[in-house]
Amino acid sequence: MIAKKYNNPPIVILENGWDTKGGSSSPVAQALAGYQRIIVLNGYIVNFVAAVTEDNVNVKGYFVWAFMDNFERGSYVPRFGLVYVD
């Protein structure tokens, strides 16, 4: 087990998320709802909490990737953000 081998180091989860392939071609209402993203991110978070509470994993932080879609790349495909950008 990693915790025993490395003395239960602190862990921070970075850039965890769900991409929506074809998101830019989805209807706006569907893109705004983001049901798949909600289900997947909820699953990640539930499992992180279980790792901490049941297995004493030393998780110190969790960051979803990314707050906004990839507008800086000049493309919204695939969509990663929590906030819809058109």
Backbone as a chain_set.jsonl record, in Angstrom:
{"seq": "MIAKKYNNPPIVILENGWDTKGGSSSPVAQALAGYQRIIVLNGYIVNFVAAVTEDNVNVKGYFVWAFMDNFERGSYVPRFGLVYVD", "coords": {"N": [[0.842, -1.182, 0.0], [0.52, 2.227, -0.776], [0.318, 4.243, 1.172], [1.509, 3.098, 3.452], [4.095, 2.51, 2.499], [5.121, 5.049, 1.836], [4.679, 6.58, 4.079], [2.087, 7.695, 4.421], [1.625, 10.147, 2.709], [0.692, 13.646, 2.209], [-1.9, 14.353, -0.108], [-2.86, 16.055, -3.0], [-5.364, 16.502, -5.268], [-5.151, 17.329, -8.55], [-6.343, 19.026, -11.458], [-8.592, 17.383, -12.221], [-11.284, 15.999, -13.958], [-13.935, 16.05, -16.415], [-14.33, 15.631, -19.794], [-16.381, 16.933, -22.374], [-17.006, 15.567, -25.175], [-17.587, 16.786, -28.403], [-18.98, 18.845, -27.404], [-19.245, 21.494, -28.265], [-20.972, 21.309, -30.354], [-23.289, 20.582, -29.215], [-26.693, 21.225, -28.221], [-27.416, 24.367, -26.658], [-28.944, 24.317, -24.263], [-28.551, 21.682, -23.398], [-25.778, 21.674, -23.035], [-25.567, 23.518, -20.957], [-26.909, 22.215, -18.893], [-25.347, 19.91, -18.238], [-25.416, 17.219, -17.207], [-24.003, 14.724, -17.378], [-21.426, 15.511, -16.589], [-21.919, 16.356, -13.962], [-22.69, 13.935, -12.745], [-20.355, 12.362, -13.077], [-18.316, 13.933, -11.78], [-19.417, 14.046, -9.217], [-19.219, 11.346, -8.541], [-16.4, 11.07, -8.44], [-15.812, 12.76, -6.25], [-17.303, 11.591, -4.151], [-15.901, 9.183, -3.937], [-13.358, 10.137, -3.199], [-13.942, 11.151, -0.674], [-14.683, 8.771, 0.6], [-12.213, 7.453, 0.495], [-10.751, 9.003, 2.266], [-12.265, 8.849, 4.685], [-12.687, 6.091, 5.101], [-10.287, 4.747, 4.514], [-8.322, 6.334, 5.507], [-6.782, 7.986, 3.832], [-4.597, 10.602, 3.088], [-5.803, 13.055, 1.916], [-5.577, 16.352, 0.96], [-6.555, 18.329, -0.672], [-8.67, 19.19, -3.488], [-9.017, 19.857, -6.852], [-10.972, 20.771, -9.504], [-10.732, 20.434, -13.047], [-11.54, 22.271, -15.696], [-12.183, 25.623, -14.559], [-13.352, 27.26, -16.539], [-14.295, 26.738, -19.998], [-11.99, 25.845, -22.646], [-11.233, 28.474, -23.781], [-8.962, 29.956, -24.184], [-7.437, 28.612, -25.967], [-8.587, 28.98, -28.342], [-10.5, 27.251, -29.058], [-13.347, 25.279, -28.32], [-13.515, 22.598, -28.081], [-12.518, 19.518, -26.848], [-15.099, 20.27, -24.433], [-14.279, 21.269, -21.174], [-14.802, 22.793, -18.965], [-16.396, 24.036, -15.922], [-18.005, 26.151, -16.251], [-19.986, 27.262, -18.857], [-18.861, 28.37, -21.998], [-19.488, 30.381, -24.732]], "CA": [[0.0, 0.0, 0.0], [1.305, 3.456, -0.912], [0.34, 4.966, 2.451], [2.515, 2.487, 4.336], [5.429, 2.621, 1.905], [5.564, 6.454, 1.812], [4.299, 7.237, 5.336], [0.81, 8.401, 4.211], [1.915, 11.536, 2.332], [-0.465, 14.461, 1.832], [-2.229, 14.265, -1.523], [-3.739, 17.073, -3.561], [-5.83, 16.087, -6.584], [-5.115, 18.475, -9.468], [-6.825, 18.886, -12.826], [-9.469, 16.238, -12.366], [-12.519, 16.46, -14.571], [-14.657, 15.293, -17.433], [-14.479, 16.394, -21.033], [-17.594, 16.681, -23.13], [-16.664, 15.505, -26.584], [-18.665, 17.313, -29.232], [-19.743, 19.805, -26.606], [-19.529, 22.731, -28.98], [-22.073, 21.077, -31.284], [-24.478, 20.255, -28.427], [-27.609, 22.343, -27.98], [-27.012, 25.162, -25.49], [-29.637, 23.841, -23.054], [-27.876, 20.451, -22.977], [-24.449, 22.056, -22.549], [-25.727, 24.194, -19.673], [-27.355, 21.26, -17.878], [-24.137, 19.187, -17.837], [-25.747, 16.097, -16.337], [-22.901, 13.758, -17.34], [-20.337, 16.08, -15.789], [-22.35, 16.336, -12.56], [-22.648, 12.55, -12.281], [-18.959, 11.908, -13.004], [-17.604, 14.66, -10.723], [-19.965, 13.582, -7.95], [-18.598, 10.041, -8.282], [-15.02, 11.298, -8.0], [-15.801, 13.362, -4.917], [-17.768, 10.563, -3.208], [-14.811, 8.224, -3.727], [-12.306, 10.801, -2.421], [-14.411, 11.189, 0.717], [-14.575, 7.408, 1.116], [-10.791, 7.162, 0.699], [-10.332, 9.707, 3.487], [-12.969, 8.38, 5.882], [-12.591, 4.645, 5.3], [-8.913, 4.256, 4.392], [-7.432, 7.336, 6.091], [-5.9, 8.587, 2.835], [-4.297, 11.965, 3.514], [-6.166, 13.994, 0.841], [-5.609, 17.715, 1.498], [-7.253, 19.246, -1.554], [-9.212, 18.687, -4.747], [-9.274, 20.925, -7.81], [-11.528, 20.308, -10.767], [-10.157, 21.09, -14.209], [-11.119, 23.627, -15.403], [-13.326, 26.47, -14.244], [-13.986, 27.67, -17.801], [-13.891, 25.987, -21.182], [-10.672, 26.198, -23.178], [-11.327, 29.618, -24.681], [-7.624, 30.488, -24.452], [-6.856, 27.861, -27.08], [-9.334, 29.294, -29.551], [-11.363, 26.123, -29.38], [-14.15, 24.792, -27.2], [-13.665, 21.161, -28.27], [-13.714, 19.201, -26.073], [-15.404, 21.168, -23.308], [-13.836, 20.769, -19.876], [-15.083, 23.726, -17.885], [-17.619, 24.03, -15.131], [-18.767, 27.288, -16.758], [-20.159, 27.21, -20.294], [-18.367, 29.521, -22.739], [-19.909, 30.279, -26.143]], "C": [[0.889, 1.247, 0.0], [1.414, 4.199, 0.415], [1.395, 4.41, 3.392], [3.925, 2.698, 3.798], [5.981, 4.044, 2.0], [5.101, 7.256, 3.023], [3.093, 8.166, 5.16], [1.009, 9.877, 3.844], [0.64, 12.327, 2.038], [-0.656, 14.421, 0.314], [-3.162, 15.405, -1.89], [-4.087, 16.623, -4.972], [-5.917, 17.329, -7.457], [-5.682, 18.092, -10.827], [-7.614, 17.609, -13.05], [-10.765, 16.724, -12.997], [-13.057, 15.521, -15.623], [-14.776, 16.162, -18.665], [-15.751, 15.972, -21.74], [-17.246, 16.723, -24.595], [-17.862, 15.956, -27.416], [-19.501, 18.345, -28.521], [-20.102, 21.068, -27.347], [-20.661, 22.559, -29.977], [-23.358, 20.699, -30.552], [-25.388, 21.459, -28.339], [-27.223, 23.061, -26.687], [-27.661, 24.651, -24.21], [-28.968, 22.578, -22.513], [-26.501, 20.764, -22.401], [-24.541, 22.711, -21.176], [-26.124, 23.228, -18.563], [-26.179, 20.439, -17.35], [-24.372, 17.992, -16.949], [-24.628, 15.053, -16.252], [-21.776, 14.249, -16.444], [-20.687, 16.036, -14.309], [-22.231, 14.925, -11.991], [-21.203, 12.088, -12.097], [-18.204, 12.612, -11.876], [-18.12, 14.256, -9.339], [-19.353, 12.226, -7.574], [-17.168, 10.172, -7.803], [-14.995, 11.768, -6.543], [-16.257, 12.355, -3.856], [-16.648, 9.567, -2.909], [-13.631, 8.842, -2.984], [-12.688, 10.835, -0.95], [-14.306, 9.799, 1.34], [-13.113, 7.037, 1.38], [-10.286, 7.796, 1.99], [-10.966, 9.074, 4.723], [-12.782, 6.899, 6.155], [-11.146, 4.134, 5.326], [-7.873, 5.216, 4.949], [-6.395, 7.88, 5.104], [-5.788, 10.069, 3.166], [-4.551, 12.972, 2.374], [-6.341, 15.377, 1.458], [-6.371, 18.69, 0.609], [-7.693, 18.569, -2.839], [-9.547, 19.881, -5.637], [-9.808, 20.32, -9.1], [-10.88, 21.084, -11.906], [-11.234, 21.178, -15.253], [-12.367, 24.447, -15.108], [-14.088, 26.853, -15.506], [-13.519, 26.764, -18.932], [-12.601, 26.559, -21.74], [-10.705, 27.344, -24.177], [-9.959, 30.156, -25.055], [-6.945, 29.772, -25.613], [-7.571, 28.141, -28.393], [-10.262, 28.171, -29.974], [-12.128, 25.701, -28.138], [-14.363, 23.283, -27.307], [-12.432, 20.465, -27.735], [-13.913, 20.213, -24.954], [-14.991, 20.518, -22.009], [-14.414, 21.582, -18.721], [-16.361, 23.474, -17.11], [-18.558, 25.128, -15.6], [-18.808, 27.206, -18.271], [-19.674, 28.493, -20.952], [-18.819, 29.347, -24.188], [-19.119, 31.213, -27.026]], "O": [[1.896, 1.298, 0.706], [2.475, 4.725, 0.749], [2.098, 5.17, 4.058], [4.84, 3.027, 4.552], [7.178, 4.228, 2.222], [5.128, 8.487, 2.994], [3.078, 9.282, 5.681], [0.6, 10.76, 4.599], [-0.378, 11.746, 1.661], [0.313, 14.451, -0.446], [-4.13, 15.686, -1.183], [-3.194, 16.387, -5.785], [-6.658, 18.264, -7.153], [-5.514, 16.961, -11.283], [-7.325, 16.845, -13.972], [-11.289, 17.766, -12.601], [-12.677, 14.353, -15.701], [-15.262, 17.291, -18.597], [-16.144, 14.805, -21.708], [-17.195, 17.796, -25.196], [-18.999, 15.557, -27.162], [-20.596, 18.688, -28.967], [-21.151, 21.659, -27.092], [-21.257, 23.546, -30.409], [-24.399, 20.514, -31.182], [-24.919, 22.596, -28.377], [-26.759, 22.431, -25.736], [-26.997, 24.561, -23.176], [-28.834, 22.422, -21.3], [-26.103, 20.183, -21.391], [-23.684, 22.483, -20.323], [-25.718, 23.405, -17.415], [-26.03, 20.289, -16.137], [-23.6, 17.762, -16.018], [-24.338, 14.551, -15.166], [-21.237, 13.491, -15.637], [-19.833, 15.71, -13.484], [-21.729, 14.741, -10.883], [-20.867, 11.491, -11.074], [-17.52, 11.952, -11.093], [-17.337, 14.14, -8.396], [-19.011, 11.997, -6.414], [-16.754, 9.479, -6.874], [-14.25, 11.237, -5.718], [-15.662, 12.277, -2.781], [-16.467, 9.156, -1.762], [-12.963, 8.15, -2.214], [-11.856, 10.578, -0.081], [-13.884, 9.667, 2.489], [-12.81, 6.381, 2.377], [-9.493, 7.199, 2.718], [-10.273, 8.795, 5.702], [-12.723, 6.486, 7.313], [-10.822, 3.206, 6.067], [-6.675, 4.945, 4.873], [-5.269, 8.196, 5.489], [-6.786, 10.713, 3.488], [-3.629, 13.653, 1.925], [-7.151, 15.559, 2.366], [-6.788, 19.754, 1.067], [-7.169, 17.525, -3.228], [-10.265, 20.795, -5.23], [-9.168, 19.463, -9.709], [-10.524, 22.252, -11.748], [-11.783, 20.146, -15.638], [-13.483, 24.006, -15.382], [-15.316, 26.781, -15.545], [-12.483, 26.107, -18.833], [-12.174, 27.643, -21.342], [-10.247, 27.188, -25.309], [-9.798, 30.749, -26.122], [-5.978, 30.283, -26.177], [-7.201, 27.601, -29.435], [-10.75, 28.142, -31.104], [-11.601, 25.765, -27.027], [-15.285, 22.743, -26.697], [-11.335, 20.821, -28.165], [-12.982, 20.927, -24.581], [-15.308, 19.355, -21.759], [-14.499, 21.08, -17.6], [-17.277, 22.796, -17.577], [-19.766, 25.053, -15.377], [-17.761, 27.092, -18.908], [-20.034, 29.587, -20.517], [-18.574, 28.309, -24.802], [-19.342, 31.256, -28.235]]}, "num_chains": 1, "name": "protein.A"}
